[in-house]
Amino acid sequence: MSLILNGRLLLAGAGKMGGAMLAGWLDRGLDPRQVVVQDPAPPPETAALLSRHGIEVRQSPAPLSEPPAVIVVAVKPQIMDQVFPALAASAGAQTLVLSVAAGKTIASFAAHLPAGTAVVRSIPNTPAAIGRGITVCCANAHVSRAQREVCHALLSAVGEVGWVEDEGLIDAATAVSGSGPAYVFLLAECLAEAGRAVGLEPGLARRLANATVSGSGELLRQSGLEPPTLRQNVTSPGGTTAAALAVLMGPDGLQPLLTRAVEAAARRSRELSS
């Protein structure tokens, strides 16, 4: 099904996340003539994509001749305050502003926009770069049903999409899915180190850990089974897996540790957003 917009799309920021989204939109049939990219120095792979499709690129923000249907804000949070006011000049009464920038609230965008502007705040994660991400969104009261559907379609190009009605839950989602890939990568690191500790050659330990983590994730995705069921399927009573799980599921095991980690991430997300 082709991705169709009723107007132009202004993409501010064509780095890893912005570039991944753009590639997904084009794969879904978005007309390149509808896209304007604002980025002073797109990375080489994105620059090649832009050149190949003949997409208009601007090095600095400037209002479009007509307000776009969507402004997607994918710039780094630390430069948001200097970039967004100029971008906001392009917004019209029917423009949807979609942010994929961490740490910026809906109110922080609305302060630079005309009253009543539709704003969606979202938090994607890095697997979006390969089309396997998940993005959690929250809309303000001015986002219409049609605009929500447009937002959902745009973000679906890089993975799954979920919605929350309470913006405060974006901090919790950030702690679980936004930061979550780092936890999984750390698991792979730690599993490889544990393999070395019991005598495996480092290169083999790394291969075993990486393949186990990635393969298990794919099994979880494709099987349709819940994690407890898959865990139980691997565990024989009195066997090797049961011995390891007795440690990992003990009172000082993985669950309380991960809960503390997610709480710390959510707390930091609230601090950054305030």
ZIMO-V657949 format. One record per pair of residues at least 6 apart in sequence whose C-alpha atoms are under 7 Angstrom apart, sorted by sequence separation. I is the first residue (numbers start at 1). J is the second residue. D is the distance in whole Angstrom. If there is no record, write none. Layout:
i: {I;I}
j: {J;J}
d: {D;D}
This chain:
i: {127;128;155;196;235;236;247;248;249;126;220;235;125;124;125;152;196;124;125;195;124;123;124;106;122;123;192;122;123;192;106;122;105;121;122;120;121;192;120;121;191;36;37;38;39;40;120;35;36;37;38;39;40;119;120;32;35;36;37;38;39;97;98;99;100;102;119;188;3;33;38;95;96;97;98;99;100;118;188;32;38;67;68;95;96;97;98;99;100;62;67;77;88;93;100;118;119;3;9;10;11;12;13;14;61;62;67;69;70;71;72;73;74;76;77;88;117;118;133;134;135;136;137;138;188;2;3;4;8;9;10;11;12;13;61;63;64;69;70;71;72;73;74;75;77;116;131;132;133;134;135;136;137;138;1;2;3;7;8;9;10;11;12;15;19;63;68;69;70;71;72;73;74;85;131;132;133;134;135;136;137;138;2;14;15;67;73;131;138;128;128;14;136;96;123;125;125;124;123;18;17;10;9;8;9;10;11;12;13;7;8;9;10;11;12;13;7;8;9;10;11;12;13;6;12;176;175;175;175;174;172;171;171;171;20;20;17;16;25;25;24;24;21;21;103;105;103;104;103}
j: {133;134;161;202;241;242;253;254;255;133;227;242;133;133;134;161;205;134;135;205;135;135;136;119;135;136;205;136;137;206;121;137;121;137;138;137;138;209;138;139;209;55;56;57;58;59;139;55;56;57;58;59;60;139;140;53;56;57;58;59;60;118;119;120;121;123;140;209;25;55;60;117;118;119;120;121;122;140;210;55;61;90;91;118;119;120;121;122;123;86;91;101;112;117;124;142;143;28;34;35;36;37;38;39;86;87;92;94;95;96;97;98;99;101;102;113;142;143;158;159;160;161;162;163;213;28;29;30;34;35;36;37;38;39;87;89;90;95;96;97;98;99;100;101;103;142;157;158;159;160;161;162;163;164;28;29;30;34;35;36;37;38;39;42;46;90;95;96;97;98;99;100;101;112;158;159;160;161;162;163;164;165;30;42;43;95;101;159;167;158;159;46;173;147;174;177;178;178;178;74;74;68;68;68;69;70;71;72;73;68;69;70;71;72;73;74;69;70;71;72;73;74;75;69;75;262;262;265;266;266;266;266;269;270;128;129;129;129;154;157;157;158;157;158;269;273;272;273;273}
d: {4;7;7;6;5;7;6;5;7;6;7;6;6;7;6;7;6;6;7;5;4;5;7;7;6;5;5;5;7;5;6;4;7;6;6;7;5;5;6;6;6;7;6;6;6;4;4;6;5;5;5;5;6;6;6;6;7;6;6;6;7;6;6;6;7;6;6;5;7;6;6;7;5;5;5;5;5;6;6;6;6;5;7;7;6;6;6;6;6;7;5;6;6;6;7;5;7;6;6;6;6;6;6;6;6;7;5;7;5;6;6;6;6;6;6;6;6;5;6;5;6;6;6;6;6;5;5;6;4;5;5;5;5;5;6;6;6;5;5;5;5;5;5;7;7;6;7;6;4;4;5;5;5;5;7;5;5;7;6;6;6;6;6;6;6;4;6;6;6;6;6;6;6;6;4;5;6;6;6;5;6;6;7;6;6;7;7;5;6;5;6;7;7;7;6;6;5;6;6;6;7;7;6;5;6;6;6;6;7;6;5;5;5;5;5;5;5;7;6;6;6;6;5;6;6;6;5;5;5;7;5;5;5;6;7;5;6;7;7;6;5;6;7;6;6;6;5;6;5}
